[in-house]
Amino acid sequence: MKSFSFSPISSHEANILILGTMPGTKSLELNQYYGHNQNNFWKFMFIILREDFSNDYETRKALLQKNNIALWDVLQYCDRIGSLDSAIKNEIANDFETFLEKHSNIKIILFNGQKAASFFKKYVHLKKTYQLITLPSTSPANASKGFQSKLDEWKIIASLVRY
């Protein structure tokens, strides 16, 4: 099954870019980043950015934009059955050269999981140097670490956010 990523959530003021690998089945169905209710991405963002949690997708997007955080996926499209990154085949990366030219304030790129970082390093060759940080996947499939352990690592965002 062919899967296509979403457009980025971003503003020209963004100074942090968070990259996932590719939307999972539930996210594609809902047309929302991290749409699976067991994925902890949005819970982490609201906790770290000290806002009351919301299930409203527009509020979620606004939270990132207000904090100068852009969100996208490494891959533009791929073949995949199910939601596991390990099932990805025939992948094509997004156009980061153009995106980062338009978002010149971005200096830090965070990866939501090892697979996102791996695909990025495999396909993306940038002219500028960025600080690259790989964080544990927020996916429920990543059961090797618990909620608090993952959250503790994701809290690095609080020290990186500039208004």
N, C-alpha and C positions, 0 to 999 in steps of 0.2 A: 504494500500500500504506500503510495506517495504521500509524504507529509511536507507541508510548507510552513515556514516560520511566520511569525507575526511581524508587523512593522514595529520599529523600536518605540519605546516610551522614552521621550527625551525632550530637552529644551536646550537652547544654545548656551545656557549658563551651566549646564551639567559639567561637573569636574570629576565624577566617578562613573564608571561604566560597569554594570554587573552583567555577566554573560552566563546564560544557561547553555545547554547543548541544543535542544530541540523540544518544542512543546509535546507533552504526552497526549494520549488519547482523550482524556477528560478535558484538558486545557483546549485542545482543538475543537472538541464538541461545544464547549462554552465560549470559544473565541476569546479566551483570557489567559494571560500568563499565570502559571501556577494555579490553575483552576481546581485541581484535585484537593478536596478539603483536608486530606491527610498530609499534604505538602506543607511544610512549616515556613516557607518563604515569607508570606505576608504576616504571619504571626511574629516572626523575627523582626521584620521591618518596623512594625508598629511598636514593639517593645523597645527596640534600639533607638528609634526616633521619638520615643516618649509621647506617643499619641494613643488615644483610645482606639481599640481594634474596630474595624469595620469590614463587613462582607461586601459592601458596595464597591464595585470595580472602579467606578469613576473616582471615588474617594481614595482608593488604593493608588491609582495612577497619580493623583494630585499629591499624595504624600511623597512619592519619589521626586516629582518635579519640584515641589516646594523645598526639598532638601538637596537639590542639584544632583540627583542620581538618575542616570539613564539605565534602561533595561533593554536587553536584546538577547538574541541567541547566536551562537557561533555559526550554526548551520542555517543556510537559506532553505534547503530542502534535502530530503533523503528518502530512501525506501526503508520502511520499518513496519513490522507487524507488532502491535502492542505498544508499550510505552518505555520499555527498557532501552537504555543507551547501548547496551551490548548487542542489541538487535539491529542497529543502524547499519545500512549498506548504501553504496552509491551516493555518498554525501557530497554536497557542494557548500562551500563556506559563503557567508554573507560578504558584502563589499565593505571591508573595514577601512580601507584607504580613503574612500569617499566620505564615509560616515565620520571618521576622525578629523578629516579636513574641515568638515562643517561644524564639528564640535571641538574646537581647538583648546577649550579649557580642560578637557579630559586629560588627566595625568596618571590616573590609577585605574587599572582594570582588575576587577574581581571575578573569579570563576566560581560558579555554583557547582562544585564537584570536580573530581579528577578528569572525567571524560571531556567536559567542556574545555578544560585547560589543554588536554591532550590534542583535541581536534584543532584548537586555536594554534598551538605550536606546530602542528603538522601542515596547516594550510595558510596561515596568515604570516606574512613577512612585511613588517612595518618599517618605514624609514625613520621614524622617531622612536625614542626610547620611552617606555612607560613602566611604571611600577606594576608588576603582575603579582597577584596574590590569589592562591587557590584555597578555597574554603570547603568544608565538608558539604556534600550534597544535602539539600533540604528535602529531598524526595523520601517518601516512606520506604522505598526500596533500599535506601541506605540505612540499614539497621545496625551497623557496626558501632555506632555512637548513639547515645541517648539525646533527647531533646536539649537538656541543659548543657551537655558537653558541646553540642553543635552551636547552640546559642552563644556560649562563651567565646567560641572562635569567631562567630559572626559579629560580635560586639566591637571588633576592630573598626567597623564602619563608623561608630560614634566618634572615634578619634580622627577620622578622615574627612568627615562632612564639614564643608565650609559654606557659610551662607553669604 
